[in-house]
Amino acid sequence: LSVACSPPISPRLACPSCRQALQEKSYRRHLAFCAPDLLDPEGWAAGDCAVVQRHCSRLHRPGSATARALELRFGFGGKPAVTSQQRLAAEMGWTNRRTRDTIAKF
């Protein structure tokens, strides 16, 4: 009697911001878009935050809901960042889906 073995299951990691389950090979790429501040905190503090902030300010009207959500999420202006997508959705009164889509499109 022979028993077929299935291939080993690839380990899954969860995004610290949106909690999406990710394959190890896609973890860094996902975080680069979803949570760049959590992927490389030193790089974020050394200038990446300023680059993202300038990009967001060019794309979104100041004072718009999208601009406010991105300010809260990434901590622009020296404010503490809301790193949890669920907390940000609650703060904005948005669905998790709208919040995720807003962050993904910045």
N, C-alpha and C positions, 0 to 999 in steps of 0.2 A: 504494500500500500504506500503510495507516495502522496505527499501533501505539497501542494504548490504554495510557495510563500510570496506574499505581495512585497513590492519594493518598500523600503523604509519611508516613512512619512517625513516630509521635509518640515523642519521646525517652523513654527509661526511666531511672529513677533507682533505686538500691538503698537500702533502709533500712539505716542504719549498725548497727542492733542485730540484726534478724532476717535481713537480706540479701534480703528479698523485693523482687522487681522491681516498680516502681511507675510509673504514669503521672505525669507532671509535675503534673497537676491534682490528684491525690490524695495527693501526697507529704506536704504539711504536715498534712493531716488524719490520715494514717496515723501520722506521728511524734507527733502530739499524744496518741495512745493508746499507742503502742509504745515511744516514746523521748522523752518530754517533756523530759527533762534534756538531750538532745542537740539538740532543736529550738530551745530558748531557754536556753542555759546561764546567762545573766545573770538571767533571770526565775526560773530554778530555784533559784539561790543566794539570790535576794532574798526568797524566801518560798514559791514553788511547791512545793519539796521538803517543807516543813513541812506544807502543806495535804494533799499526797498521803500523807505519813506518817500524819497523823491519820485520814484516810479509811481507809487500810489497817488501822490498829490497831482501828478500829471494826468492820470487816468480818471480820477474821481473828483467831482465838485466838492470843495471844502464845505463841511457841514452836512453833506448828504449822509444818508443812513449807511451806505457802503463805506464811505470814508470813516465814519465813526466806528463801525464794526472793525475795520482794519486797524484803526488807532488803538482800540481796546485790545484786540488780539495780539498785536506786536509791541505794544507799550511805547508808541511814539510819544515824544515830548517828555520823556523821563518817567512816565507813569508805569506802574507795574503791569506787565502783560497778563492778559487772561488766557492762559495756555490751554485750558480745557474748552473744547468746542461746545460741549453741552452747557457749560457756564456762560459762554458767550451768547449762545442761542437764547438762554433764559434772560440774560441782561438786555438783549436787543428785542425780545418778544418775538423771535423768529423760530422757525422749525430748524431742526438739526440739518436737514437737507439744504435749506436756503443758506445757512451759515457755512456749511461745507463748500457749497458751490461758490459762494462769495470769496472765500479764502483761496480756493483753487484757481479762480480767475484773476487774482490780483496781478 
